[in-house]
Structure formats: C-alpha cells, structure tokens
Amino acid sequence: MSLFRPLLILVLSLLPSMMMGQGQQTIKNRTMLIDYGDRFYADAYVVPVEQPDSAAIAVFFRMANDFLSFTKVLSTGEVRGNYSADMVVSIELRDTLGVIRQRVRWKDQAFTNTFEQTNSKVDFHYGWQRLVVGPGTYVITLEILSQKESNQKKIKLPPVSFTPRKPTRQLTPPVFGEPVSVNGKEMVRLFVFSNNLPFGPASARALVLLGDSVETTYDYTIKQMPWDPRDIRWWKVGDVAGEVTSERDRFPRVASASSSDAAYLEMVEQKVPTRPIATVEVDIPLGSMVPGKYVLELVRKGTSDTISMKFQIVWEMMPFSLRTIDYAIESMRFICRDETIDSLSAGSAVENREALMNWWRAQDPTQATTFNERMAEYFRRVDNAFFAFSTIAEPDGAQSDRGKVYVLYGQPSDIKKNLTNKGSQEIWRYDTGIKQTFTFEVNDRGYYKLVNVR
C-alpha cells in the first residue's frame, strides 16, 4: 500500500506537464467506449436579405467522427486522408401546418489519417445550408443519412420565425460563438451546440437580431438560474452586467473562411431600409462562468421593456467518473489522505459535490478561469484507466495497480511486456517527470500487481 502514497504536492505538480503527452503512445485511449450520446448538433438563425418580404435561414450542423461510417481510402492519389466517410444530411423545412416547404439533401466527405481518429468523439466535421423563405414560422428537421446505427437519427430544431410586417422586439434566438481573428478579420467561430455554450473557452459572443428601426441602447445582465434537483451543482457565480447598442445595417453572414473544420460568421454592412431590424452583440465572459442554466436580459434604456433569452453552459465531454459523486470521491484516494476522503463524503450528495468542487478549486493552477485543467485531466485519466486496464479479474481498471499508476503519472514513455516463469509481466518506464520504472506481474488470482518501483 505504501507504493501508492506519493506526496500530494508531487502528484499534482506533475499533472500539467504530463497532460502534454509523453513520447510514444503506449496506452490506447479507451474512452471511445464511453457513450456520450449521439454527437450531432445543429443551430438555425434568420438573416435579412435585400428583398423586403424574404429572409435567409442559415442552418449549421456538426457531427463527431464516431457518428460516421468511415472506410479505407483505396485511391493512391487521395491526399486528404487515409479514411473517408460520406456526410449526407437531409434538411426539411415545414410551416406551422406541417406542410413541407423545402427539402434539401446536403452532401460532403470527411477524412481522417488514422483508424483511431475514425472513432474520435472530440473531432468534428461541420456543414451548413442557406434556405430562402417568405414570412412565416418554420420547423427545421435534420437527419443524417449516412450514420452508424443509432437511436437518434433526427434533430428537430425550435421554431424559427420571420415576420417582417409584425412588430416584435426579438426577431431571432441568440447565436453563440467565440470571437476570433481569421486572416486579420474579426469573426465569430460558431459553437453549433444546439443553442448551448461549451464549458472551457475563455470568451463567447451572442448575436441577436432585434426589431429596432433606429440604433437603440440596452442595459444587459446575465444571471445564473437556480439549480434543478437533478443538476450537477457547481458554485454560485456573480451576475454579469453591461451596456450595448443595436446596430442598423450591420448583420452576420457566413464567412468564406468556413470549412468542414469550423464555421465562421463575419459582420457585414447591408442596407435593409424597408423594415426595422438591427443586430446586438453581447460579449459573454465564459471563462468566469460554470456549467448550468442562465438567462440573458436586455432592457431598453430608460424603459422596462425587457427581452429575456435562456441558455445553458454544458461541459460537453465531462468525465463520467466525475458525474457520480460517490465514485468521484472514491477515485481521489490515490491523491488524498483517508481523513480528506471522509470529510468529502460526510454530507449529503449536494454537500459532497460542493466539497469536492471546493477541494479542486484550491488545486486549480489557473484561478483566473473556472475550467480546472488539473481536475479535468485527473478524471479523464480515471475514465481511460477504467476501460484500458479492465479484466475479468479486475473489472474496474481504475482501481487496479496499473490504473493507479496511470492516473497518478499518466502515459508511460515505454511499456515492455514479458512472459516469465511466474506469468505475464509489464514494465512501465517514465523518462520524464518522476523518472521511475514500475514492474507489474500477474498473480494467481489474475490481478496485475505492482511488485517493484525503481
């Protein structure tokens, strides 16, 4: 047991450097076995066109590699990758009576270089389609026609309205993205996350079309909403407040820099003299916010006229070992003393979650942001160890001796597998960080036990 009592400060200080990878990859990433659900997202928004009684609905979507069916590329002249997958998406637009107004078949190809990438849950491919519509309210349904077997084959988006002759304050739901510079131009890289914001980026921007006939100033606030009973609770964050002015004749447009790797919007000057319409841009300090539900409120200056828009911040790839509080605390025995574990698990589930978050906040190397890289890396290792070292004898690989070493020190520089007169043996060598070698041998119960450290 003493082999697993490294000093807490040593282990935690090693995590940032070992997150960068160590030489050759000797332990495969098995988190692909985790079911995060179908990784297919879409968003739609309305943009004005010059014709007074028409508008364009821009539909964006993204899908993860593991959601597609890749095959080996046989052509020797193909330079885009070694594996390809057809991306075929049916986009259907219906009015409020259920009548199909448009149906478009969108098609493209996705490429990867390695077989491992074909099962990636973090690599995405993007697509978009522009639909020109007349006045009305529409429901858009997207269906992937070339996906793997899945329970989810369709996405139905919230209704999108275009009512130029009807007075209204908010014309579109907010569009969320990350402010970036591409080739010297200021743009917004769209999240395309089913109207959610991802947990992790430092900043975000919301674009909203309003029915303003003149430039109008608004006070805005972003407030954290109360937790639901089944929510994974973080901590309370303060309100965000500021002032913005809507801009006439300035609207978002799909940028030419958009590709299957990312979708961008750029702001362009466009005259729309025949109807009241303007754009509001609200910067969101995403790096200081935690997962949960929020509301963005715009209050027209000097009035009580309020526009409210709800959204969520979601940790898209939150480690599964962190989602269940009892298992998360138990997994921390590798780096915490028994009395710390007892303290973290002494209360209710809500109290224990709060205690766990506070403990990790104290270890956060980047206190300026709420995304805790050290906590994320630790529990990602727990997830991977669970699968990578799972055997019939040791079903929870994270609790095995190999799993403990992997969680504490990350990817070894080298692994040697031998067959001795005692049975199977593994020797893990770390050339950086701790600079130690660990030897594991299978005992008569089928467990890989740590027998030597040097």
Backbone torsions as a table, in degrees:
resi	resn	phi	psi	omega
1	MET	NA	-28.9	-178.2
2	SER	-65.0	-23.0	178.9
3	LEU	-64.7	-19.1	-177.8
4	PHE	-110.5	34.3	175.7
5	ARG	-122.8	50.4	175.6
6	PRO	-65.0	155.6	178.7
7	LEU	-62.9	134.5	-178.2
8	LEU	-56.0	-43.3	-177.0
9	ILE	-64.7	-32.5	178.5
10	LEU	-67.8	-49.1	-177.1
11	VAL	-61.3	-47.5	-177.5
12	LEU	-68.7	-31.2	178.5
13	SER	-71.5	-22.8	179.7
14	LEU	-79.8	-25.0	-172.7
15	LEU	-56.6	-47.6	-177.2
16	PRO	-59.9	-42.7	-178.2
17	SER	-70.5	-33.8	-176.3
18	MET	-82.2	-12.4	175.1
19	MET	-66.4	-18.3	-175.1
20	MET	-83.1	-5.3	179.7
21	GLY	97.4	153.2	-175.6
22	GLN	-134.4	97.4	174.3
23	GLY	59.4	-142.3	-177.6
24	GLN	-69.7	148.3	-178.9
25	GLN	-85.5	107.0	-174.5
26	THR	-103.8	-17.1	177.1
27	ILE	-117.5	116.0	-176.0
28	LYS	-69.6	148.8	177.0
29	ASN	-75.5	110.7	-178.3
30	ARG	-98.8	5.5	179.6
31	THR	-68.2	-9.0	174.1
32	MET	-61.6	-18.6	179.5
33	LEU	-77.8	-11.9	179.1
34	ILE	-78.0	135.3	179.2
35	ASP	-91.1	100.5	175.8
36	TYR	-89.4	6.2	-175.5
37	GLY	88.0	172.2	-178.7
38	ASP	-69.0	124.9	-172.0
39	ARG	-95.1	68.0	-177.5
40	PHE	-135.3	117.4	-174.8
41	TYR	-128.4	156.3	178.9
42	ALA	-153.3	151.8	174.4
43	ASP	-141.5	153.6	177.5
44	ALA	-139.6	145.8	177.0
45	TYR	-149.3	159.7	-177.9
46	VAL	-100.1	136.1	173.0
47	VAL	-126.4	144.5	-177.7
48	PRO	-74.8	154.1	171.3
49	VAL	-124.9	173.1	-174.2
50	GLU	-67.5	-33.0	179.9
51	GLN	-66.7	129.8	-172.9
52	PRO	-64.9	-29.1	-176.7
53	ASP	-108.8	27.5	178.4
54	SER	-136.8	157.7	175.0
55	ALA	-150.1	164.7	176.3
56	ALA	-112.7	132.0	172.5
57	ILE	-99.5	119.0	176.9
58	ALA	-95.5	121.5	-179.6
59	VAL	-109.3	119.2	177.8
60	PHE	-111.3	147.1	177.1
61	PHE	-149.9	156.7	175.9
62	ARG	-144.0	148.3	-178.1
63	MET	-140.3	141.5	-179.5
64	ALA	-77.2	156.1	179.2
65	ASN	-56.5	-41.3	-175.5
66	ASP	-70.5	-4.5	177.7
67	PHE	-90.5	-7.2	-175.3
68	LEU	-111.7	163.3	179.3
69	SER	-106.2	101.9	-178.3
70	PHE	-90.5	148.6	173.2
71	THR	-132.0	158.3	179.9
72	LYS	-68.0	134.0	177.2
73	VAL	-77.2	124.3	-177.2
74	LEU	-94.3	-22.8	-178.2
75	SER	-73.2	127.5	178.6
76	THR	-74.3	-15.5	-179.4
77	GLY	-90.0	-4.0	-179.7
78	GLU	-78.5	121.7	-176.6
79	VAL	-108.2	-3.0	-176.4
80	ARG	-81.2	-16.2	179.1
81	GLY	164.2	170.5	-178.2
82	ASN	-93.6	-16.6	179.1
83	TYR	-131.3	141.4	-179.4
84	SER	-133.1	155.5	176.8
85	ALA	-142.0	137.5	174.0
86	ASP	-76.7	131.5	173.1
87	MET	-108.7	107.6	-179.4
88	VAL	-123.5	119.8	-176.4
89	VAL	-125.3	127.7	173.5
90	SER	-92.3	126.9	179.5
91	ILE	-117.1	120.1	-175.5
92	GLU	-121.0	132.7	-178.6
93	LEU	-119.2	121.5	179.9
94	ARG	-119.3	150.6	175.3
95	ASP	-87.2	-175.0	-176.2
96	THR	-68.3	-16.4	176.8
97	LEU	-89.0	-2.2	-179.1
98	GLY	86.5	6.9	179.9
99	VAL	-80.0	131.3	179.0
100	ILE	-73.2	119.1	179.6
101	ARG	-95.2	-33.5	177.3
102	GLN	-149.1	147.9	172.7
103	ARG	-142.1	121.3	-175.0
104	VAL	-123.0	138.2	175.5
105	ARG	-106.6	110.6	-178.9
106	TRP	-98.1	138.4	-177.2
107	LYS	-143.1	141.3	174.8
108	ASP	-159.1	179.2	178.1
109	GLN	-122.9	144.7	174.5
110	ALA	-112.1	145.5	-178.9
111	PHE	-131.2	147.2	170.9
112	THR	-135.8	161.8	-179.4
113	ASN	-93.2	-30.7	-175.8
114	THR	-123.1	158.8	177.5
115	PHE	-64.5	-37.0	-179.8
116	GLU	-59.9	-36.5	-179.9
117	GLN	-67.4	-24.0	179.8
118	THR	-66.2	-20.9	179.1
119	ASN	-104.9	11.6	-176.3
120	SER	-66.9	139.3	176.2
121	LYS	-99.6	-5.0	-176.0
122	VAL	-113.3	-8.9	176.2
123	ASP	-97.5	126.6	-174.0
124	PHE	-121.0	157.7	171.6
125	HIS	-123.4	139.6	-173.9
126	TYR	-109.7	155.2	172.9
127	GLY	-152.2	163.2	178.6
128	TRP	-155.4	157.6	-179.3
129	GLN	-145.0	139.7	178.9
130	ARG	-105.6	126.7	179.9
131	LEU	-121.3	124.0	177.8
132	VAL	-91.9	128.6	-174.5
133	VAL	-132.3	163.9	171.4
134	GLY	-97.7	-175.8	-179.3
135	PRO	-58.0	142.4	177.9
136	GLY	149.6	-179.6	175.6
137	THR	-115.5	135.5	-171.4
138	TYR	-131.9	148.5	173.4
139	VAL	-114.8	128.9	-177.0
140	ILE	-110.5	130.7	177.3
141	THR	-120.1	132.1	177.0
142	LEU	-115.8	140.7	178.4
143	GLU	-138.3	128.1	174.8
144	ILE	-82.8	126.0	-176.8
145	LEU	-98.7	0.4	-176.3
146	SER	-132.8	32.2	-176.5
147	GLN	-92.4	170.8	172.4
148	LYS	-71.6	170.9	176.7
149	GLU	-57.4	131.2	-175.1
150	SER	-159.6	152.0	176.2
151	ASN	-75.5	-31.1	-178.8
152	GLN	-99.3	115.3	178.6
153	LYS	-114.9	-12.2	-176.2
154	LYS	-133.4	154.4	169.3
155	ILE	-125.0	127.1	174.4
156	LYS	-108.6	119.5	-177.0
157	LEU	-84.7	156.9	174.8
158	PRO	-60.0	153.4	-178.5
159	PRO	-57.0	142.7	177.5
160	VAL	-117.2	130.3	-175.3
161	SER	-116.8	146.5	171.7
162	PHE	-136.7	104.3	-175.7
163	THR	-130.5	78.5	-173.5
164	PRO	-64.3	-27.2	-176.3
165	ARG	-98.0	1.4	179.8
166	LYS	-105.9	121.1	-178.6
167	PRO	-65.1	129.0	179.3
168	THR	-155.4	150.8	-178.4
169	ARG	-83.2	-54.1	-177.9
170	GLN	-99.8	121.9	-177.1
171	LEU	-93.1	-27.5	-176.8
172	THR	-141.1	156.2	168.1
173	PRO	-65.4	160.5	178.0
174	PRO	-67.4	146.5	173.3
175	VAL	-107.9	126.9	-174.1
176	PHE	-108.1	139.0	175.7
177	GLY	-160.5	-179.9	-179.1
178	GLU	-108.1	125.1	178.3
179	PRO	-64.4	128.1	-179.7
180	VAL	-142.7	167.6	173.9
181	SER	-115.4	124.9	179.8
182	VAL	-123.7	116.4	-179.5
183	ASN	53.4	39.7	177.8
184	GLY	81.7	0.1	179.3
185	LYS	-105.5	139.0	175.5
186	GLU	-78.5	125.5	-178.7
187	MET	-138.1	174.9	173.6
188	VAL	-120.8	119.5	175.9
189	ARG	-86.0	114.6	-172.9
190	LEU	-68.6	140.2	175.4
191	PHE	-76.0	-34.5	-176.5
192	VAL	46.8	69.0	-171.8
193	PHE	-132.9	39.8	179.7
194	SER	51.9	47.4	176.9
195	ASN	67.0	20.7	173.8
196	ASN	-107.4	168.3	173.4
197	LEU	-113.4	140.2	179.2
198	PRO	-81.7	146.8	174.9
199	PHE	-83.5	125.2	179.4
200	GLY	140.7	-54.9	178.7
201	PRO	-60.0	152.9	-176.8
202	ALA	-77.3	-29.2	-175.3
203	SER	-146.1	161.3	178.1
204	ALA	-148.7	165.7	176.9
205	ARG	-139.0	137.2	175.9
206	ALA	-105.7	129.9	175.8
207	LEU	-110.5	127.0	-177.1
208	VAL	-133.9	134.2	173.9
209	LEU	-93.6	128.0	-178.3
210	LEU	-120.5	155.1	-179.1
211	GLY	-86.6	58.8	-179.4
212	ASP	-98.4	129.6	177.0
213	SER	-85.2	-20.0	175.2
214	VAL	-135.4	162.9	176.6
215	GLU	-60.9	131.1	-173.1
216	THR	-130.6	139.0	-179.9
217	THR	-95.9	138.2	-179.5
218	TYR	-128.0	142.2	163.9
219	ASP	-89.5	134.5	179.5
220	TYR	-124.8	150.2	173.4
221	THR	-136.1	146.0	172.9
222	ILE	-119.2	118.6	-174.5
223	LYS	-119.9	139.7	173.8
224	GLN	-76.5	132.7	-178.8
225	MET	-91.2	160.1	180.0
226	PRO	-60.7	150.7	178.5
227	TRP	-72.3	144.3	167.8
228	ASP	-83.1	157.3	-177.1
229	PRO	-56.4	-31.8	-175.5
230	ARG	-95.4	2.2	-179.4
231	ASP	-70.6	148.9	167.6
232	ILE	-81.2	112.1	-170.8
233	ARG	-85.6	140.1	175.7
234	TRP	-109.0	-115.1	177.0
235	TRP	-141.6	166.3	-178.0
236	LYS	-74.9	132.4	174.7
237	VAL	-115.2	153.2	-177.8
238	GLY	-74.0	160.0	177.0
239	ASP	-68.0	151.5	174.2
240	VAL	-109.2	132.1	-177.8
241	ALA	-134.9	151.5	178.7
242	GLY	-174.6	-169.6	-178.5
243	GLU	-135.7	135.3	178.2
244	VAL	-135.2	158.1	176.9
245	THR	-124.2	130.2	178.3
246	SER	-69.0	151.0	-176.8
247	GLU	-120.7	122.5	173.9
248	ARG	-78.2	148.9	174.3
249	ASP	62.6	26.2	176.4
250	ARG	-138.4	115.3	-170.6
251	PHE	-139.0	156.4	177.5
252	PRO	-75.8	145.7	177.7
253	ARG	-142.0	146.3	177.7
254	VAL	-61.1	125.4	-176.1
255	ALA	-82.7	149.3	178.5
256	SER	-66.3	-17.2	178.2
257	ALA	-73.7	-10.2	-179.5
258	SER	-63.8	142.8	179.0
259	SER	-149.0	-174.1	177.8
260	SER	-70.3	-10.0	179.4
261	ASP	-92.9	-21.8	-179.0
262	ALA	-165.9	151.5	178.5
263	ALA	-116.3	130.6	-176.1
264	TYR	-124.3	148.2	168.6
265	LEU	-117.3	142.4	171.7
266	GLU	-124.2	150.3	179.0
267	MET	-88.0	130.3	-177.5
268	VAL	-129.2	154.4	175.4
269	GLU	-81.5	127.6	-178.9
270	GLN	-150.1	123.0	-178.7
271	LYS	-79.8	125.9	174.2
272	VAL	-130.4	76.6	-170.7
273	PRO	-76.9	-15.8	-169.4
274	THR	-89.7	-4.9	179.2
275	ARG	-152.9	153.6	-179.6
276	PRO	-74.5	118.6	178.8
277	ILE	-161.3	137.3	-179.2
278	ALA	-152.5	163.7	-177.9
279	THR	-112.8	137.2	172.5
280	VAL	-114.8	134.7	176.9
281	GLU	-117.5	120.8	-178.9
282	VAL	-117.6	120.1	176.6
283	ASP	-81.4	134.7	-176.7
284	ILE	-116.2	120.8	-179.9
285	PRO	-76.7	72.0	-171.7
286	LEU	-59.5	-31.8	-177.6
287	GLY	-66.8	-16.1	179.2
288	SER	-105.6	11.2	-177.8
289	MET	-116.1	157.8	-177.6
290	VAL	-114.4	162.4	176.0
291	PRO	-55.5	143.6	179.9
292	GLY	150.7	-172.0	-178.1
293	LYS	-99.3	141.8	-178.3
294	TYR	-138.0	164.9	173.3
295	VAL	-132.7	132.4	174.7
296	LEU	-103.1	122.5	-178.6
297	GLU	-117.1	131.0	173.6
298	LEU	-110.8	123.4	179.6
299	VAL	-117.8	119.0	-179.1
300	ARG	-63.0	131.2	-173.5
301	LYS	-53.4	129.4	176.2
302	GLY	79.5	6.1	179.5
303	THR	-134.1	178.2	172.7
304	SER	-104.1	9.2	-178.9
305	ASP	-66.3	111.6	-171.4
306	THR	-121.7	136.7	172.7
307	ILE	-114.0	124.8	-178.9
308	SER	-114.5	134.2	179.3
309	MET	-134.0	120.8	-180.0
310	LYS	-93.5	146.7	176.0
311	PHE	-153.0	169.6	178.1
312	GLN	-125.8	148.9	167.3
313	ILE	-104.9	124.4	-172.8
314	VAL	-125.5	132.8	172.4
315	TRP	-83.8	99.4	-169.2
316	GLU	-60.6	-42.4	-177.9
317	MET	-115.9	43.3	178.5
318	MET	-59.2	126.9	-179.6
319	PRO	-54.1	137.8	-179.0
320	PHE	-66.0	-32.3	-179.8
321	SER	-66.6	-18.6	178.6
322	LEU	-90.7	-15.2	-175.5
323	ARG	-77.5	-29.6	178.7
324	THR	-100.6	114.0	-168.8
325	ILE	-62.6	-41.4	-178.7
326	ASP	-63.1	-43.6	-179.7
327	TYR	-69.4	-37.5	179.2
328	ALA	-60.7	-45.8	179.9
329	ILE	-66.0	-42.4	179.2
330	GLU	-61.6	-35.1	-179.8
331	SER	-69.4	-14.0	-179.3
332	MET	-88.9	2.9	176.8
333	ARG	-62.6	-21.7	-179.7
334	PHE	-67.8	-24.7	-174.3
335	ILE	-124.3	-3.1	-178.1
336	CYS	-120.7	150.6	173.7
337	ARG	-75.1	162.2	-176.9
338	ASP	-59.1	-38.2	-178.1
339	GLU	-67.4	-30.8	176.1
340	THR	-69.0	-43.1	177.4
341	ILE	-60.9	-42.9	178.8
342	ASP	-61.7	-39.9	180.0
343	SER	-67.2	-39.9	-178.6
344	LEU	-69.2	-24.1	-176.1
345	SER	-110.3	20.1	-173.5
346	ALA	-85.7	-17.0	-173.8
347	GLY	-109.6	-157.7	175.2
348	SER	-74.8	173.5	179.4
349	ALA	-59.5	-41.6	179.5
350	VAL	-65.5	-44.3	-179.9
351	GLU	-66.1	-38.6	179.6
352	ASN	-67.9	-38.0	177.0
353	ARG	-62.4	-42.8	178.9
354	GLU	-63.7	-40.7	179.2
355	ALA	-65.2	-41.4	179.0
356	LEU	-63.1	-45.1	-179.8
357	MET	-62.9	-41.4	179.5
358	ASN	-64.7	-37.5	178.5
359	TRP	-62.8	-45.4	-178.5
360	TRP	-72.4	-30.5	176.2
361	ARG	-60.8	-35.0	179.1
362	ALA	-69.2	-22.0	179.7
363	GLN	-95.7	-2.7	-172.5
364	ASP	-67.2	120.8	179.9
365	PRO	-74.9	-14.8	-179.8
366	THR	-124.0	79.1	-175.1
367	GLN	-65.8	-17.9	-177.4
368	ALA	-71.1	-18.7	179.2
369	THR	-122.3	155.6	-178.2
370	THR	-83.7	-20.8	178.1
371	PHE	-73.0	118.4	-174.9
372	ASN	-96.1	98.8	-177.3
373	GLU	-60.3	-36.2	-178.3
374	ARG	-67.5	-44.4	178.1
375	MET	-64.8	-44.0	-179.1
376	ALA	-60.5	-45.3	-179.2
377	GLU	-65.6	-39.8	-179.5
378	TYR	-60.1	-49.8	-176.3
379	PHE	-77.2	-23.2	170.5
380	ARG	-63.7	-39.1	177.5
381	ARG	-65.6	-38.6	177.5
382	VAL	-61.8	-45.0	177.9
383	ASP	-57.1	-49.9	-176.4
384	ASN	-66.0	-40.4	179.6
385	ALA	-63.3	-35.9	-179.9
386	PHE	-53.8	-44.1	-177.8
387	PHE	-88.6	-41.7	-172.3
388	ALA	-64.4	-30.9	-175.7
389	PHE	-116.0	17.6	178.3
390	SER	-76.3	131.9	175.7
391	THR	-134.1	174.5	176.9
392	ILE	-60.9	-39.7	-178.8
393	ALA	-75.2	-34.1	-177.7
394	GLU	-126.5	81.5	-174.9
395	PRO	-63.6	-32.9	176.5
396	ASP	-94.7	95.3	-176.5
397	GLY	-62.7	-25.8	-179.6
398	ALA	-68.6	-23.8	-179.8
399	GLN	-92.8	-1.2	177.7
400	SER	-80.1	167.9	179.6
401	ASP	-63.8	-41.0	178.0
402	ARG	-64.3	-40.2	178.7
403	GLY	-62.4	-40.3	-179.7
404	LYS	-63.9	-44.2	179.2
405	VAL	-64.2	-42.3	179.8
406	TYR	-63.6	-44.1	-179.7
407	VAL	-63.0	-40.0	-177.3
408	LEU	-74.5	-40.1	-168.9
409	TYR	-120.4	-5.8	175.9
410	GLY	80.8	-156.9	-175.4
411	GLN	-69.9	125.0	176.3
412	PRO	-67.4	156.6	174.7
413	SER	-70.9	-29.6	-178.3
414	ASP	-158.5	146.9	174.5
415	ILE	-128.8	129.9	174.0
416	LYS	-115.7	132.8	178.7
417	LYS	-112.4	126.4	-177.7
418	ASN	-126.1	160.0	172.6
419	LEU	-119.5	108.9	-178.0
420	THR	-105.3	178.4	178.2
421	ASN	-68.4	-11.7	176.0
422	LYS	-92.8	-13.3	-178.1
423	GLY	125.6	-157.1	-177.5
424	SER	-72.1	145.1	-178.1
425	GLN	-140.6	141.6	173.4
426	GLU	-126.6	136.4	177.8
427	ILE	-121.2	116.8	179.7
428	TRP	-103.2	128.3	179.1
429	ARG	-116.5	130.5	174.8
430	TYR	-110.5	115.0	-178.6
431	ASP	-88.0	-18.4	178.4
432	THR	-124.5	171.3	-179.9
433	GLY	70.1	-110.7	-176.3
434	ILE	-75.0	-22.6	178.3
435	LYS	51.3	56.3	179.6
436	GLN	-132.3	164.3	177.7
437	THR	-121.8	132.2	-178.4
438	PHE	-115.4	133.1	179.1
439	THR	-114.4	127.3	178.5
440	PHE	-117.7	140.4	176.4
441	GLU	-133.3	145.9	179.4
442	VAL	-80.5	125.7	178.7
443	ASN	-89.9	-175.3	-174.6
444	ASP	-71.2	-8.6	176.0
445	ARG	-97.3	1.1	178.9
446	GLY	86.4	10.3	178.9
447	TYR	-89.8	138.6	169.0
448	TYR	-81.2	109.5	-177.8
449	LYS	-106.9	140.4	175.7
450	LEU	-75.4	119.1	-175.5
451	VAL	-113.3	-15.2	-178.7
452	ASN	-157.7	141.1	173.1
453	VAL	-132.5	127.0	179.2
454	ARG	-143.7	NA	NA
